[in-house]
Amino acid sequence: YTYYNQRYRRYEAVSSSLFEGPAQYNDSAFSSFDPIEPVVQSKAYILPYGVNAIQVTTTEKGIT
């Protein structure tokens, strides 16, 4: 996602990825009712100007 940071007066883009953790819990199915919490990794980038378009990518297993 992208947003305008009013505190620093700049545009920023953020990329986040969700992982099951260091070991794969269940490779056949995943449910939000499972007792594990996903590991979130995020990275923010400073942009010199606003974004006009953005698109989602597809991962190895087809998750967007």
Secondary structure as GFF3:
##gff-version 3
##sequence-region A 1 64
A	DSSP	beta_strand	2	5	.	.	.	ID=ss1
A	DSSP	beta_strand	10	19	.	.	.	ID=ss2
A	DSSP	beta_strand	39	47	.	.	.	ID=ss3
###
